[in-house]
Structures are given as C-alpha cells and as structure tokens.
C-alpha cells in the first residue's frame, strides 16, 4: 500500500510548519514540488534530505506515468506547493484525481498554513460564509465575475499578483467604490502589510515602491 501525502508548507515564515509535516517530509521516498528551487529552501532549513522532483501545471503524461510506477513499487510520496496547502489554485487536484484511480494508494492530508485562512483571521468581519474566487481571469469572464462581486451578499476572497493588483483596485473603484476591502500583502513575511478601507483609500495607501509580493484581497458583502 502506497501513500500520497498532501502536505501544507509555510506561506512565508519558515517556522509556520507543523511537526507532523516535517516528519512526513523526512520519511517519504519522494517529494513532488511545484518548484524544486523554492522547496529546497524549506527542506535545507529543516535538514530534510528526501529526493525531490518537479510537479506543476505543465507536467505531462510522462510525469504521471513515472508517479504511477513509483506507486506500483509501494513508494510513499509527498506533494507540496511553493507555499500553503496543495489543491488551492495549483495543480495538486490533478495528482489527487489520478491517485484516486489506484485502489492501492491511500491519500492523507497534512494540514497547515493557508493564505485564505490567514487573511480571514485578519479581516475582522463576520466570515461565517464567504466566496473564494481564486485569481480572476485576465480577460474572458472577468467582467462577469466583477459584476458578481458587486451583487454578492457574502464576503469575497481573491488572490492577485503584484503585476495586476493596481488594475484590480482601479476596477473596484469603478464597480464597488464604497465597499470595504482588506488587502493583505506578503502574509507572514518580514514586510507583511494589511490595507483596509474603500478601494480608493487602499490605492492611496499602497505606495508604488511598496508594491511587491503576493496579495490576498477580501471584499465585504453587499448589505
């Protein structure tokens, strides 16, 4: 019986990892990484010497065939992403779907850091119910989702990159000018910053020299 472990890793601060995750990463036969260069930083920090191979959204059938052979040999594999919990806005779901086809492979989650949960804990809102939209599409379907945001009675969570955060906030000025938003930048890292206010107020606070890193954006629901 082989095992596939879905292991959550830090979203920034390397100390944000569970003891169980460190143990599992040291015990498995192979670690599949979104980017081996990023994961190596974590593994070196905890003196984990398990071999690594890349697994990402562009991995083809050859990679799946290789993983299948390892499962057939009874090998245990851990899946990690660059940051956070696999399966959220990354290709982890594809591997889990493939593993489910094999009755001799069990799947076990090793929970831990998540940018979504971290941002929610900082919001200061009633987050009993919310909608997660991941990254908005660049073009097709974007206007439809922006309209959905204007009409949602529940808080909305988004991911956004440094390259498009200004564009998103300017769209919010047009679509939801009076709605309260929270923009979390570089969560758990040295320069973590949380911006709060209307879209215009957040744009004014988000100074250009500071626009770096990854963002989680929360939009208050329509009341």
N, C-alpha and C positions, 0 to 999 in steps of 0.2 A: 504494500500500500504506500503510495507516494502522497506527499502533502504539498499543496501550494499555499504559502502564507502571504496574505495581503498586509504589508507592514507599513504603518504610518511613520513618517520621519519628520524631523523639525521643519517648520516653515521659515525659520531664520536662525534663532538661537539654538546652537547645537546641544545645549543642555535639556531642551524640550523633547526628550525621547524616553520611552518607558524602559524599565529594567528588562521587561519581557522582550521588547523589541531588540534590545542589544543582545540578549541571549540567543534569540532565534536567528538573528543575522550571523551570529558566530557559529551556529550549529548546522545550518543548511548546507547543501552541497553546492548551490549556485545562487547568486543574487542577480535578478534581472533589473536593470536600471534604465530609466528614461534617458539619462546622460551619465555614462560611467565617470566622466571627469568631475561632475558635481557630486555624485555619491561617494567618490573616493575621499573627498574631504571629511565626510562623516565617518567613514569606515576607518580612516587613519586616526582620527580623533579618538576613537574607541578601541583602537588596536585590533580591528576585525580583519582577518586575513582571507576571508571567503572569496573565491573567484567571482568575478563579475562579467556580465555580458550585457550589451545594449538591447533594450526592447522599447520601441517607441511607435508613434502613429504611422511611420513609414515602413515598419517591419513587414516583410513579405511572407509568403507561404514557406519559404525555405527556413525561416526562423521558427515558425510554428512546427514544422516537421522535426527540427532539431530538439525543440522542447518536448515534443511527443516522445521522441526516442529516450530522452532522459527520464520521463515519467515511466516508460516501459521498463527501464532499468531499476526502478524503485527509488529514484533520486528525489530529494526534497528541495523545493525551490522557493525563494522569497521574491516577491515583486515589490519594488519601491519606485517612487517617482522622485523628481528633483526636490519636491517639497510637499509635505502634507500627506493626505490619505489617498491612496490609489483608487481610481474609479470615479473621481470627481474632475471633470474637464480634462481628462487624459485618456490614453488608450487602454487603461487597465481592464475595462469591461470586456474588451475583445479577448484577452487572455483568459479571463474567468469563464466567458462563454465557451471557449474552446476546451477548457479543462473539464467543464460540466459534461462533456461528451464521453468522458472516460470514467467508468464506474470504479476503477481502482485508484482514483485520485480524489482525496478529500481536500476541501478548501477551508481555510481558517483565517479569520481576520484578527490582526493585532492592532487594536485601535490606538489612537493617539492624536497628534496635532491636526488641526483643520483650520484653514483660513476662514471658512464660513463660520464655524463655531466661535473662533476668536473674535471676529468682527461683531457677531451677535452679542457676545458678552460685554462689549464696549458700547453698544448702541444706546442703552438707557431707555429703550422703548419696550412696549409690550410685544414680545416676539413669540407669543403662543402659536401664531400661524404666520407663515411668510412664504414667498415665492422666490425660488432661485432660478435665474436665467443664464447663469454662466457668462460667457463672453457673447455680447451681441454680434450678429453677423455684420460684416463690413458694409454690405450693400443690400443684396436681396433679402427681404423680410425685416430689415432694420426699422423702417418706418412703421410697420405693423406692430412691432414689439414696443416701440416708443409710445404709440397710441395706447397699447395695452397697459403700459405703466401709468399713463395719465388717468386711467379708469379703475385701476386696481384698488380695492379697499384694504388689501393686505400690504405690509412692507415688502419691498422687492430687494433682492440681493443680486449684485453683478460682480463679475471680475472685469478689470480693464488693465491694459498695458500702459506703460509710460508714453508710448507713441500716440495713443489715441485718447488719453484722459481729458485733454483740453477740448477736443471735439465733442466728447460725450457731455461734458459740463455745459458747453455752449448750446447743445441741443436741449439740455434740461432747462436752460434759461428760456428757451422758446416754448417747450412743451409743459413744463411744470415750474414756472417761475417762483411760485410762493411755497412750494412743498419743501419740507425739511429733509435734508440729506446728511448722511455721515460718510465721509471719505477716509478710509484707513490706508495709510501708506507705510510700506516696509514693516509690516507687523512682526513683532518680537525681535527686530534688529536694532542696531545702535541708534538709527535715526528714525525710529517709529514716530509717526505723527498722525493725529486724528483731527480732521477738519469737520466742523459742524456748522449748519446754517442753511440758508437758501442757496440755490445754485450760484447766484451772483456773489453772495458772500463768500462761498467756498473758493470761487475763481479768484477773488481778490486776495484771499489768504494764501493761495497756492502760488507762491512766488516762483518765477521761472527757474532761477538757479537751483531750486529745491526739487524740481520735477524729475525724480529718479525712482526706480524701483517698480514694484507691482502694487496694484490697488484693489481693494475691495470696497464697493460702493453700496450703501444702503439708502433706499428711498422710502420715506414714510408713506403710509397708505392714505388714500383719499377718504376724508372723513365727511 
